[in-house]
Amino acid sequence: MAKDLAAEIEENLVGIEKDIAESCARVGRNANKVKVLAATKSQSVEKIQAAIDAGIKICGENYLQEAEKKINEIGPAAKWHFIGHLQTNKAKKAVELFDCIQSVDTAKLARKIDNACRKPFSVFIEVNIGREENKFGLLPENLQSFYSEISELPNLDVKGLFCMAPFLFPEQTRPYFKEMQRLAENLSLKELSMGTSNDYFTAVEEGSTMIRIGTALFGEREK
């Protein structure tokens, strides 16, 4: 990979971190509490490695087959989180590959993950905060009972909540992020995975602890 592309990724990360700091300053948050997850779907190993070299510590993948090749090549230089929709028959493989699954949204999937583990495994619960028919996740009113149910599984360590807000102008996403923060507080969950390249500064202002950044870090996805 050309040195200028690696330098561009590093420069982009510096800009993202500056945005985080400014967003946190506006609302009195500690910027160190916000983690940047590199959304690496369709990105090359070379670009992912450049991001890790620049300081990225968490990478997120949407598809198991694509992720397996990258994880095998890059290894534990970063933590790997699964952020796509996971079919229950692929839960065991996902547990083997990833450090965390952020998209748990059914009891069946939660049990499959639990059965595949020999020690506590980190998960997030996916919430369909925009109530969009084309998206996965629990409706907010079903979250409490679902959390109570899967919290009893011995090998699940529920870290927090995960959402993909509707694709709107950034300020229009604020109510959805506010609601996510309220839901997390009600369950005493400390982690909130919300905010993407489109709206991460708003998400940070509303309590996100992990933003998932693809385009703003890497540029447009490779085809």
Residue frames as a rotation matrix with the C-alpha (Angstrom) as fourth column:
MET 1
0.573 0.820 0.000 0.00
0.820 -0.573 0.000 0.00
0.000 0.000 -1.000 0.00
ALA 2
0.033 -0.563 0.826 1.28
0.463 -0.723 -0.512 3.45
0.886 0.399 0.237 -0.87
LYS 3
-0.664 -0.396 -0.634 2.67
0.739 -0.221 -0.636 5.46
0.112 -0.891 0.440 1.99
ASP 4
-0.908 0.317 0.273 0.36
-0.295 -0.948 0.119 8.35
0.297 0.028 0.954 1.17
LEU 5
0.021 0.952 -0.304 -2.71
-0.205 0.302 0.931 6.15
0.978 0.043 0.202 1.71
ALA 6
-0.011 -0.117 -0.993 -1.43
0.864 0.500 -0.068 5.01
0.504 -0.858 0.096 5.11
ALA 7
-0.913 -0.366 -0.181 -0.75
0.409 -0.805 -0.430 8.65
0.012 -0.467 0.884 5.98
GLU 8
-0.578 0.774 0.257 -4.27
-0.417 -0.551 0.723 9.57
0.701 0.311 0.642 4.89
ILE 9
0.255 0.655 -0.711 -5.79
0.346 0.625 0.700 6.94
0.903 -0.424 -0.067 7.18
GLU 10
-0.358 -0.471 -0.806 -3.66
0.923 -0.047 -0.382 8.19
0.142 -0.881 0.452 10.05
GLU 11
-0.984 0.002 0.181 -4.70
-0.002 -1.000 -0.001 11.77
0.181 -0.002 0.984 9.32
ASN 12
-0.198 0.980 -0.032 -8.35
-0.241 -0.017 0.970 10.75
0.950 0.200 0.239 9.18
LEU 13
0.171 0.225 -0.959 -8.09
0.762 0.588 0.273 9.06
0.625 -0.777 -0.070 12.58
VAL 14
-0.783 -0.485 -0.389 -6.51
0.621 -0.633 -0.462 12.17
-0.023 -0.603 0.797 14.07
GLY 15
-0.794 0.532 0.294 -9.47
-0.345 -0.792 0.503 14.17
0.501 0.298 0.812 12.73
ILE 16
0.125 0.852 -0.509 -11.99
0.122 0.496 0.860 11.72
0.985 -0.170 -0.042 14.15
GLU 17
-0.114 -0.254 -0.961 -10.32
0.951 0.253 -0.179 11.83
0.288 -0.934 0.213 17.56
LYS 18
-0.979 -0.200 0.032 -10.40
0.189 -0.959 -0.210 15.64
0.073 -0.200 0.977 17.43
ASP 19
-0.369 0.922 0.118 -14.13
-0.375 -0.264 0.888 15.53
0.850 0.284 0.443 16.67
ILE 20
0.191 0.399 -0.897 -14.64
0.607 0.670 0.428 13.19
0.771 -0.626 -0.115 19.63
ALA 21
-0.586 -0.513 -0.627 -12.75
0.810 -0.339 -0.479 15.52
0.033 -0.788 0.614 21.94
GLU 22
-0.942 0.247 0.227 -14.78
-0.204 -0.959 0.197 18.52
0.266 0.139 0.954 20.77
SER 23
-0.064 0.967 -0.246 -18.08
-0.156 0.234 0.960 16.67
0.986 0.100 0.136 21.09
CYS 24
0.065 0.018 -0.998 -17.17
0.852 0.520 0.065 15.52
0.520 -0.854 0.018 24.59
ALA 25
-0.864 -0.452 -0.221 -16.10
0.502 -0.745 -0.439 19.02
0.034 -0.491 0.871 25.59
ARG 26
-0.639 0.677 0.364 -19.48
-0.316 -0.663 0.679 20.41
0.701 0.319 0.638 24.55
VAL 27
0.425 0.893 -0.150 -21.31
-0.284 0.289 0.914 18.11
0.860 -0.346 0.376 26.97
GLY 28
0.227 -0.400 0.888 -18.71
-0.966 -0.209 0.153 17.66
0.124 -0.892 -0.434 29.71
ARG 29
0.994 0.075 0.075 -17.70
-0.082 0.993 0.089 14.10
-0.067 -0.095 0.993 28.89
ASN 30
0.133 -0.978 0.164 -14.26
-0.469 0.084 0.879 12.50
-0.873 -0.193 -0.448 29.11
ALA 31
0.430 0.022 -0.902 -13.07
-0.902 0.053 -0.429 11.79
0.039 0.998 0.043 25.56
ASN 32
-0.659 -0.751 -0.036 -11.06
-0.743 0.658 -0.122 8.83
0.116 -0.054 -0.992 26.82
LYS 33
-0.405 0.604 0.687 -14.35
-0.297 0.623 -0.723 7.04
-0.865 -0.497 -0.073 27.45
VAL 34
0.669 0.657 -0.348 -15.12
-0.500 0.051 -0.865 6.88
-0.550 0.752 0.363 23.72
LYS 35
-0.265 -0.736 0.623 -13.61
0.062 0.631 0.773 4.09
-0.962 0.243 -0.122 21.63
VAL 36
0.091 0.217 -0.972 -13.28
-0.936 -0.314 -0.157 4.07
-0.339 0.924 0.175 17.85
LEU 37
0.072 0.001 0.997 -14.20
0.172 0.985 -0.014 0.81
-0.983 0.172 0.071 16.14
ALA 38
-0.607 -0.319 -0.728 -12.94
-0.658 -0.313 0.685 0.59
-0.446 0.895 -0.020 12.56
ALA 39
0.450 0.806 0.383 -15.77
-0.275 0.533 -0.800 -0.77
-0.849 0.255 0.462 10.41
THR 40
-0.407 -0.897 -0.174 -13.68
-0.537 0.081 0.840 -2.86
-0.739 0.436 -0.514 8.04
LYS 41
0.330 0.603 0.726 -16.28
0.336 0.644 -0.687 -4.43
-0.882 0.471 0.010 5.75
SER 42
0.882 0.046 0.470 -14.91
0.470 -0.004 -0.883 -4.55
-0.039 0.999 -0.026 2.18
GLN 43
0.718 -0.695 -0.033 -11.60
-0.692 -0.719 0.068 -3.00
-0.071 -0.025 -0.997 3.27
SER 44
0.510 -0.620 -0.596 -8.29
-0.126 0.631 -0.765 -4.62
0.851 0.465 0.244 2.33
VAL 45
0.665 -0.383 -0.641 -5.94
0.738 0.466 0.488 -6.19
0.112 -0.798 0.592 4.85
GLU 46
-0.369 -0.888 0.276 -3.39
0.829 -0.448 -0.335 -3.49
0.421 0.105 0.901 3.98
LYS 47
-0.230 0.351 0.908 -5.76
-0.145 -0.935 0.324 -0.66
0.962 -0.057 0.266 4.85
ILE 48
0.834 0.531 -0.150 -6.90
0.029 0.229 0.973 -2.38
0.551 -0.816 0.176 8.04
GLN 49
0.324 -0.804 -0.498 -3.29
0.939 0.338 0.065 -2.89
0.116 -0.489 0.865 9.09
ALA 50
-0.520 -0.484 0.704 -2.59
0.454 -0.855 -0.253 0.78
0.724 0.188 0.664 8.38
ALA 51
0.308 0.721 0.621 -5.48
-0.303 -0.544 0.782 1.74
0.902 -0.429 0.050 10.65
ILE 52
0.869 -0.057 -0.491 -4.16
0.440 0.540 0.717 -0.52
0.225 -0.840 0.495 13.40
ASP 53
-0.137 -0.990 -0.015 -0.71
0.948 -0.127 -0.293 0.99
0.289 -0.054 0.956 12.98
ALA 54
-0.387 0.060 0.920 -2.31
0.081 -0.992 0.098 4.42
0.919 0.112 0.379 13.31
GLY 55
-0.882 -0.046 0.468 -3.85
-0.444 -0.249 -0.861 3.46
0.156 -0.967 0.200 16.65
ILE 56
0.144 0.975 -0.170 -7.08
-0.836 0.212 0.506 1.55
0.529 0.070 0.845 16.01
LYS 57
-0.754 -0.422 0.503 -7.60
-0.649 0.596 -0.473 -1.12
-0.100 -0.683 -0.723 18.66
ILE 58
-0.281 0.744 0.607 -10.99
0.042 0.641 -0.767 -2.56
-0.959 -0.190 -0.211 17.64
CYS 59
-0.882 0.061 -0.468 -12.12
-0.472 -0.102 0.876 -3.73
0.005 0.993 0.119 14.20
GLY 60
-0.188 0.904 0.383 -15.69
-0.357 0.300 -0.884 -4.60
-0.915 -0.303 0.267 13.28
GLU 61
-0.959 -0.125 -0.256 -16.80
-0.284 0.366 0.886 -7.01
-0.017 0.922 -0.386 10.57
ASN 62
-0.167 0.985 -0.051 -20.23
-0.933 -0.175 -0.314 -7.80
-0.318 -0.005 0.948 9.14
TYR 63
0.724 0.407 -0.557 -19.67
-0.626 0.726 -0.284 -11.16
0.289 0.554 0.781 7.40
LEU 64
0.695 -0.419 0.585 -18.02
-0.279 0.592 0.756 -14.26
-0.663 -0.689 0.294 8.82
GLN 65
0.697 -0.429 0.575 -16.43
0.680 0.649 -0.340 -15.54
-0.228 0.628 0.744 5.63
GLU 66
0.598 -0.462 0.655 -14.87
0.173 -0.724 -0.668 -12.20
0.783 0.513 -0.353 4.78
ALA 67
0.693 -0.284 0.663 -13.78
-0.695 -0.507 0.509 -11.66
0.192 -0.814 -0.549 8.37
GLU 68
0.885 -0.324 0.333 -12.13
0.104 0.837 0.538 -15.06
-0.453 -0.441 0.775 8.78
LYS 69
0.546 -0.707 0.450 -9.56
0.741 0.158 -0.653 -14.39
0.390 0.690 0.610 6.09
LYS 70
0.359 -0.380 0.852 -8.67
-0.197 -0.924 -0.329 -11.00
0.912 -0.050 -0.406 7.57
ILE 71
0.773 -0.015 0.635 -8.52
-0.635 -0.023 0.772 -12.21
0.003 -1.000 -0.027 11.16
ASN 72
0.853 -0.469 0.229 -6.28
0.435 0.881 0.185 -15.14
-0.289 -0.058 0.956 10.21
GLU 73
0.338 -0.749 0.569 -3.90
0.695 -0.209 -0.688 -12.81
0.635 0.628 0.450 8.43
ILE 74
0.144 -0.242 0.959 -3.89
-0.311 -0.932 -0.188 -9.88
0.939 -0.271 -0.210 10.85
GLY 75
-0.291 -0.250 -0.924 -4.35
0.620 0.686 -0.381 -11.83
0.729 -0.683 -0.044 14.07
PRO 76
0.383 0.523 -0.761 -4.68
0.918 -0.127 0.376 -10.34
0.100 -0.843 -0.529 17.56
ALA 77
-0.730 -0.645 0.228 -3.17
0.630 -0.763 -0.142 -6.96
0.265 0.040 0.963 16.70
ALA 78
-0.688 0.607 0.398 -6.68
-0.631 -0.771 0.086 -5.64
0.359 -0.191 0.914 17.32
LYS 79
-0.634 0.637 0.439 -9.84
-0.021 0.553 -0.833 -6.84
-0.773 -0.537 -0.337 19.02
TRP 80
-0.938 0.328 -0.112 -12.44
-0.088 0.088 0.992 -8.15
0.336 0.940 -0.054 16.58
HIS 81
-0.563 0.824 0.070 -16.14
-0.215 -0.064 -0.975 -7.40
-0.798 -0.563 0.213 17.01
PHE 82
-0.755 0.436 0.490 -18.94
0.652 0.420 0.631 -8.87
0.069 0.796 -0.602 14.91
ILE 83
-0.717 0.446 -0.536 -21.37
-0.121 -0.836 -0.535 -6.08
-0.687 -0.318 0.654 13.96
GLY 84
-0.706 0.493 -0.508 -23.54
-0.599 -0.033 0.800 -7.69
0.377 0.870 0.318 11.27
HIS 85
0.379 0.883 0.278 -26.62
-0.925 0.358 0.125 -9.86
0.010 -0.304 0.952 11.44
LEU 86
-0.708 -0.700 0.087 -25.62
-0.706 0.703 -0.088 -13.29
0.001 -0.124 -0.992 12.74
GLN 87
0.250 0.744 -0.619 -27.48
-0.626 0.612 0.483 -16.46
0.739 0.267 0.619 11.80
THR 88
0.615 0.058 0.786 -27.84
-0.759 0.315 0.570 -18.89
-0.214 -0.947 0.237 14.67
ASN 89
0.960 -0.231 0.160 -26.11
0.257 0.952 -0.166 -21.71
-0.114 0.200 0.973 12.78
LYS 90
0.348 -0.878 0.327 -22.98
0.360 -0.197 -0.912 -19.56
0.866 0.435 0.247 12.57
ALA 91
0.857 0.055 0.512 -22.81
-0.396 -0.565 0.724 -18.65
0.329 -0.823 -0.462 16.24
LYS 92
0.811 -0.577 0.095 -20.14
0.355 0.614 0.705 -21.22
-0.465 -0.538 0.703 17.11
LYS 93
0.194 -0.756 0.625 -17.85
0.945 -0.027 -0.325 -20.00
0.262 0.654 0.710 14.34
ALA 94
0.461 0.040 0.887 -18.39
0.067 -0.998 0.010 -16.39
0.885 0.055 -0.462 15.36
VAL 95
0.971 -0.103 0.216 -17.41
-0.225 -0.083 0.971 -17.17
-0.082 -0.991 -0.103 18.94
GLU 96
0.544 -0.809 0.223 -14.22
0.751 0.588 0.301 -18.80
-0.374 0.004 0.927 17.70
LEU 97
0.041 -0.537 0.843 -13.26
0.870 -0.395 -0.294 -15.81
0.491 0.745 0.451 15.55
PHE 98
0.106 0.158 0.982 -14.43
0.060 -0.987 0.152 -12.78
0.993 0.042 -0.114 17.48
ASP 99
-0.877 -0.418 -0.239 -13.86
0.307 -0.102 -0.946 -11.17
0.371 -0.903 0.218 20.86
CYS 100
-0.645 0.712 -0.278 -17.38
-0.059 -0.408 -0.911 -9.72
-0.762 -0.571 0.306 20.97
ILE 101
-0.628 0.578 0.521 -20.70
0.725 0.192 0.661 -10.05
0.282 0.793 -0.540 19.14
GLN 102
-0.960 0.173 -0.218 -22.61
-0.061 -0.895 -0.441 -6.77
-0.272 -0.410 0.870 19.12
SER 103
-0.605 0.717 -0.346 -25.74
-0.724 -0.314 0.615 -7.86
0.332 0.623 0.709 17.27
VAL 104
-0.927 0.316 -0.202 -27.55
0.368 0.866 -0.337 -10.23
0.068 -0.387 -0.920 19.64
ASP 105
-0.714 0.699 0.043 -31.28
-0.694 -0.715 0.082 -9.81
0.089 0.029 0.996 19.12
THR 106
0.334 0.836 -0.435 -32.98
-0.597 0.545 0.589 -13.17
0.730 0.063 0.681 19.73
ALA 107
0.447 -0.109 0.888 -33.04
-0.812 0.367 0.453 -15.58
-0.375 -0.924 0.076 22.64
LYS 108
0.966 -0.076 0.245 -32.19
0.163 0.920 -0.356 -18.43
-0.199 0.384 0.902 20.27
LEU 109
0.525 -0.821 0.223 -29.01
0.075 -0.217 -0.973 -16.69
0.848 0.528 -0.052 19.13
ALA 110
0.223 -0.424 0.878 -28.09
-0.896 -0.443 0.014 -15.82
0.383 -0.790 -0.479 22.71
ARG 111
0.702 0.083 0.707 -28.42
-0.470 0.800 0.373 -19.47
-0.535 -0.594 0.601 23.74
LYS 112
0.911 -0.399 0.106 -26.35
0.340 0.581 -0.740 -20.62
0.234 0.710 0.664 20.76
ILE 113
0.274 -0.832 0.483 -23.57
-0.354 -0.554 -0.753 -18.23
0.894 0.035 -0.446 21.73
ASP 114
0.318 -0.080 0.945 -23.80
-0.948 0.002 0.320 -19.30
-0.027 -0.997 -0.075 25.36
ASN 115
0.896 0.094 0.434 -23.57
-0.131 0.990 0.056 -22.97
-0.424 -0.107 0.899 24.41
ALA 116
0.774 -0.624 0.108 -20.53
0.300 0.211 -0.930 -22.32
0.557 0.753 0.351 22.23
CYS 117
0.223 -0.688 0.691 -18.57
-0.585 -0.662 -0.469 -20.71
0.780 -0.299 -0.550 25.08
ARG 118
0.212 -0.240 -0.947 -16.55
0.660 0.750 -0.043 -22.18
0.721 -0.616 0.317 27.89
LYS 119
-0.543 -0.324 -0.774 -16.09
0.785 -0.522 -0.333 -18.84
-0.296 -0.789 0.538 29.62
PRO 120
0.310 0.745 -0.590 -17.98
0.450 -0.662 -0.600 -15.52
-0.838 -0.079 -0.540 29.67
PHE 121
-0.501 -0.364 0.785 -18.18
0.863 -0.133 0.488 -13.98
-0.074 0.922 0.381 26.21
SER 122
-0.661 0.167 -0.731 -18.86
0.085 -0.952 -0.294 -10.31
-0.745 -0.256 0.616 25.54
VAL 123
-0.430 0.593 0.681 -22.05
0.885 0.127 0.448 -9.37
0.179 0.795 -0.579 23.73
PHE 124
-0.904 0.351 -0.247 -24.17
-0.284 -0.921 -0.268 -6.31
-0.321 -0.172 0.931 23.05
ILE 125
-0.216 0.909 0.357 -27.94
0.676 0.403 -0.617 -6.35
-0.705 0.108 -0.701 22.55
GLU 126
-0.939 -0.091 0.332 -29.09
0.327 -0.541 0.775 -4.89
0.109 0.836 0.538 19.24
VAL 127
-0.243 0.864 -0.441 -31.99
0.435 -0.310 -0.845 -2.44
-0.867 -0.397 -0.301 19.45
ASN 128
-0.414 0.241 0.878 -34.06
0.860 -0.214 0.464 -1.38
0.300 0.947 -0.118 16.45
ILE 129
-0.577 0.095 -0.811 -34.29
0.551 -0.688 -0.473 2.12
-0.603 -0.720 0.344 17.80
GLY 130
-0.823 0.258 -0.507 -35.83
-0.488 -0.777 0.398 3.55
-0.291 0.575 0.765 14.64
ARG 131
-0.082 0.815 0.574 -38.44
-0.114 0.565 -0.817 0.77
-0.990 -0.132 0.046 14.38
GLU 132
-0.133 -0.069 -0.989 -37.40
-0.954 -0.263 0.147 0.22
-0.270 0.962 -0.031 10.78
GLU 133
0.763 0.576 0.294 -38.83
-0.480 0.809 -0.339 -2.81
-0.434 0.117 0.893 9.02
ASN 134
0.799 -0.493 -0.346 -35.64
-0.140 0.407 -0.903 -3.44
0.585 0.769 0.256 7.06
LYS 135
-0.216 -0.906 0.365 -33.44
-0.679 -0.130 -0.723 -3.61
0.702 -0.404 -0.587 10.17
PHE 136
0.035 0.116 -0.993 -32.85
0.470 0.875 0.119 -6.25
0.882 -0.470 -0.024 12.81
GLY 137
-0.876 -0.425 0.228 -32.92
-0.028 -0.429 -0.903 -5.71
0.481 -0.797 0.364 16.54
LEU 138
-0.444 0.697 -0.563 -35.34
0.896 0.339 -0.286 -5.63
-0.009 -0.631 -0.775 19.44
LEU 139
0.163 0.557 0.814 -38.02
0.283 -0.817 0.502 -3.02
0.945 0.149 -0.291 19.74
PRO 140
-0.573 -0.525 0.629 -37.34
-0.365 -0.524 -0.770 -0.82
0.733 -0.671 0.108 22.76
GLU 141
0.154 0.730 0.666 -40.41
-0.958 -0.053 0.281 -2.02
0.240 -0.681 0.692 24.67
ASN 142
0.900 0.172 -0.400 -39.15
-0.141 0.984 0.106 -5.62
0.412 -0.039 0.910 24.49
LEU 143
0.082 -0.996 0.032 -35.66
-0.339 -0.058 -0.939 -4.86
0.937 0.066 -0.343 25.74
GLN 144
-0.120 -0.146 0.982 -36.21
-0.983 -0.118 -0.138 -5.23
0.136 -0.982 -0.129 29.49
SER 145
0.706 0.457 0.542 -37.70
-0.554 0.832 0.021 -8.72
-0.441 -0.315 0.840 29.32
PHE 146
0.848 -0.449 -0.281 -35.11
0.006 0.538 -0.843 -9.86
0.529 0.713 0.459 26.78
TYR 147
-0.065 -0.909 0.411 -32.25
-0.590 -0.297 -0.751 -8.59
0.805 -0.291 -0.517 28.93
SER 148
0.109 0.178 0.978 -33.68
-0.967 0.246 0.063 -10.35
-0.229 -0.953 0.199 31.97
GLU 149
0.941 0.319 0.111 -33.92
-0.277 0.918 -0.285 -13.60
-0.193 0.237 0.952 30.02
ILE 150
0.682 -0.707 -0.187 -30.43
0.165 0.398 -0.902 -13.68
0.712 0.585 0.388 28.53
SER 151
0.134 -0.637 0.759 -28.76
-0.816 -0.505 -0.280 -12.34
0.562 -0.582 -0.588 31.67
GLU 152
0.608 0.179 0.773 -29.40
-0.670 0.638 0.379 -15.75
-0.426 -0.749 0.508 33.22
LEU 153
0.925 -0.325 -0.198 -27.19
0.102 0.712 -0.695 -17.47
0.367 0.622 0.692 30.64
PRO 154
0.790 -0.565 -0.236 -23.91
0.334 0.075 0.939 -18.30
-0.513 -0.821 0.249 32.41
ASN 155
-0.104 -0.941 0.323 -21.50
0.826 0.099 0.555 -17.62
-0.554 0.324 0.767 29.55
LEU 156
0.221 0.212 0.952 -22.90
0.756 -0.654 -0.030 -14.35
0.616 0.727 -0.305 28.26
ASP 157
-0.374 -0.359 -0.855 -21.37
0.774 -0.629 -0.074 -11.11
-0.512 -0.689 0.513 29.48
VAL 158
0.426 0.637 0.643 -23.80
0.873 -0.476 -0.107 -8.41
0.238 0.607 -0.758 28.36
LYS 159
-0.543 -0.793 -0.276 -21.71
0.828 -0.560 -0.019 -5.28
-0.140 -0.239 0.961 28.00
GLY 160
-0.650 0.275 -0.708 -24.17
-0.126 -0.958 -0.256 -2.84
-0.749 -0.077 0.658 26.52
LEU 161
0.423 0.875 0.235 -26.49
0.313 0.103 -0.944 -1.90
-0.850 0.473 -0.231 23.67
PHE 162
-0.775 -0.608 0.170 -25.94
0.299 -0.117 0.947 -1.57
-0.556 0.785 0.272 19.94
CYS 163
0.381 0.924 0.034 -27.97
0.414 -0.137 -0.900 0.34
-0.827 0.357 -0.435 17.37
MET 164
-0.765 -0.399 0.505 -27.96
0.637 -0.351 0.687 1.70
-0.097 0.847 0.523 13.87
ALA 165
-0.291 0.671 -0.682 -29.91
0.105 -0.686 -0.720 4.92
-0.951 -0.281 0.130 13.86
PRO 166
0.644 0.553 0.529 -32.00
0.619 0.029 -0.785 5.84
-0.449 0.833 -0.324 10.80
PHE 167
-0.436 -0.828 0.353 -29.90
0.878 -0.307 0.367 7.44
-0.195 0.470 0.861 8.07
LEU 168
0.728 0.675 0.118 -30.85
0.680 -0.733 -0.003 11.08
0.085 0.082 -0.993 8.54
PHE 169
0.267 -0.612 0.744 -29.14
-0.132 -0.789 -0.601 14.43
0.955 0.062 -0.292 8.90
PRO 170
-0.569 -0.638 -0.519 -26.96
0.333 0.398 -0.855 14.15
0.752 -0.659 -0.014 12.03
GLU 171
-0.869 0.233 0.437 -29.08
-0.483 -0.592 -0.645 16.43
0.109 -0.772 0.627 14.19
GLN 172
0.098 0.975 -0.199 -32.18
-0.888 0.176 0.424 14.40
0.448 0.135 0.884 13.33
THR 173
0.019 -0.153 -0.988 -30.57
0.107 0.983 -0.150 11.30
0.994 -0.103 0.035 14.84
ARG 174
-0.701 -0.440 0.561 -30.27
-0.435 -0.359 -0.825 12.92
0.565 -0.823 0.060 18.27
PRO 175
0.130 0.804 0.580 -33.65
-0.987 0.051 0.151 11.71
0.092 -0.592 0.801 19.65
TYR 176
0.757 0.123 -0.642 -32.76
-0.215 0.974 -0.067 8.12
0.617 0.189 0.764 18.79
PHE 177
-0.238 -0.925 -0.295 -29.41
0.203 0.250 -0.947 8.35
0.950 -0.285 0.129 20.57
LYS 178
-0.508 0.143 0.849 -31.05
-0.769 -0.519 -0.373 9.98
0.387 -0.843 0.374 23.58
GLU 179
0.588 0.803 0.091 -33.46
-0.783 0.538 0.312 7.08
0.202 -0.255 0.946 23.79
MET 180
0.460 -0.509 -0.727 -30.61
0.136 0.850 -0.509 4.57
0.877 0.135 0.460 23.57
GLN 181
-0.617 -0.709 0.341 -28.86
-0.188 -0.289 -0.939 6.30
0.764 -0.643 0.045 26.45
ARG 182
-0.118 0.672 0.731 -32.04
-0.983 -0.183 0.010 6.13
0.141 -0.717 0.682 28.52
LEU 183
0.780 0.430 -0.455 -32.47
-0.426 0.897 0.119 2.42
0.459 0.101 0.883 27.75
ALA 184
0.017 -0.870 -0.492 -28.88
0.208 0.485 -0.849 1.67
0.978 -0.088 0.190 28.75
GLU 185
-0.668 -0.247 0.702 -29.22
-0.537 -0.493 -0.684 3.59
0.515 -0.834 0.196 31.99
ASN 186
0.318 0.885 0.341 -32.41
-0.923 0.207 0.324 1.70
0.216 -0.418 0.882 32.85
LEU 187
0.893 -0.025 -0.450 -30.49
0.011 0.999 -0.034 -1.57
0.450 0.025 0.892 32.58
SER 188
0.731 -0.676 0.097 -27.33
-0.375 -0.278 0.884 -0.19
-0.571 -0.683 -0.456 34.25
LEU 189
0.577 -0.547 0.607 -25.34
0.782 0.584 -0.218 -1.02
-0.235 0.600 0.764 31.12
LYS 190
0.292 -0.574 -0.765 -22.22
0.171 -0.756 0.632 1.06
-0.941 -0.315 -0.123 30.60
GLU 191
-0.748 -0.654 0.110 -21.45
0.184 -0.046 0.982 0.48
-0.637 0.755 0.155 26.92
LEU 192
0.484 0.853 -0.194 -23.31
0.045 -0.246 -0.968 2.08
-0.874 0.459 -0.157 24.01
SER 193
-0.639 -0.640 0.427 -22.22
0.441 0.150 0.885 1.17
-0.630 0.754 0.186 20.49
MET 194
0.495 0.820 0.286 -23.83
0.774 -0.266 -0.575 3.86
-0.395 0.506 -0.766 18.36
GLY 195
0.598 -0.258 -0.759 -22.78
-0.366 -0.930 0.027 6.40
-0.713 0.262 -0.650 15.80
THR 196
0.398 -0.458 0.795 -21.23
0.820 0.567 -0.083 5.96
-0.412 0.685 0.601 12.35
SER 197
-0.637 -0.733 0.239 -19.36
0.757 -0.535 0.375 8.19
-0.147 0.420 0.895 9.92
ASN 198
-0.241 0.648 0.723 -22.61
0.552 -0.521 0.651 10.05
0.798 0.556 -0.233 9.25
ASP 199
0.492 0.684 0.539 -23.53
-0.130 -0.555 0.822 10.96
0.861 -0.474 -0.184 12.80
TYR 200
0.097 -0.465 -0.880 -20.81
0.742 0.623 -0.247 10.00
0.663 -0.629 0.406 15.28
PHE 201
-0.833 -0.444 0.329 -20.33
0.147 -0.752 -0.643 13.46
0.533 -0.487 0.692 16.76
THR 202
-0.089 0.887 0.454 -24.02
-0.762 -0.354 0.543 13.59
0.642 -0.297 0.707 17.68
ALA 203
0.577 0.274 -0.770 -23.85
0.114 0.906 0.409 10.07
0.809 -0.324 0.491 19.09
VAL 204
-0.402 -0.810 -0.427 -20.88
0.649 0.077 -0.757 11.02
0.646 -0.581 0.495 21.26
GLU 205
-0.730 0.183 0.658 -22.75
-0.416 -0.883 -0.216 14.03
0.542 -0.432 0.721 22.61
GLU 206
0.264 0.947 0.185 -25.57
-0.832 0.127 0.540 11.68
0.488 -0.296 0.821 23.59
GLY 207
0.423 -0.112 0.899 -23.43
-0.809 0.401 0.430 9.13
-0.409 -0.909 0.079 25.41
SER 208
0.898 -0.125 -0.422 -21.93
-0.167 0.791 -0.589 6.74
0.408 0.599 0.689 22.88
THR 209
0.531 -0.767 0.360 -18.93
-0.463 0.093 0.882 4.85
-0.710 -0.635 -0.305 24.23
MET 210
-0.430 -0.655 0.621 -18.06
0.277 0.559 0.782 3.20
-0.859 0.509 -0.059 20.89
ILE 211
0.395 0.498 -0.772 -18.46
-0.608 -0.489 -0.626 4.71
-0.689 0.716 0.110 17.44
ARG 212
0.165 -0.241 0.956 -18.24
0.496 0.858 0.131 2.51
-0.852 0.453 0.261 14.35
ILE 213
0.403 -0.123 -0.907 -16.35
-0.492 -0.865 -0.102 4.32
-0.772 0.487 -0.409 11.62
GLY 214
0.320 -0.269 0.908 -15.79
0.706 0.707 -0.039 3.17
-0.632 0.654 0.416 8.06
THR 215
0.568 -0.008 0.823 -15.89
0.752 -0.401 -0.523 5.85
0.334 0.916 -0.221 5.38
ALA 216
0.947 -0.179 0.268 -14.58
-0.247 -0.936 0.249 8.67
0.206 -0.302 -0.931 7.57
LEU 217
0.469 -0.810 0.351 -11.53
-0.306 0.223 0.925 6.54
-0.828 -0.542 -0.143 8.37
PHE 218
-0.172 -0.559 0.811 -10.84
0.446 0.691 0.570 4.61
-0.879 0.459 0.130 5.16
GLY 219
-0.709 0.102 -0.698 -12.57
-0.622 -0.557 0.550 6.65
-0.333 0.824 0.458 2.48
GLU 220
0.287 0.880 -0.379 -15.14
-0.958 0.254 -0.135 5.06
-0.022 0.401 0.916 0.18
ARG 221
0.344 -0.080 0.936 -15.36
-0.320 0.927 0.197 1.26
-0.883 -0.367 0.293 0.40
GLU 222
-0.693 -0.605 -0.393 -13.41
-0.632 0.247 0.734 -0.81
-0.347 0.757 -0.553 -2.07
LYS 223
0.382 0.871 -0.310 -15.61
-0.912 0.300 -0.281 -2.71
-0.152 0.389 0.908 -4.52
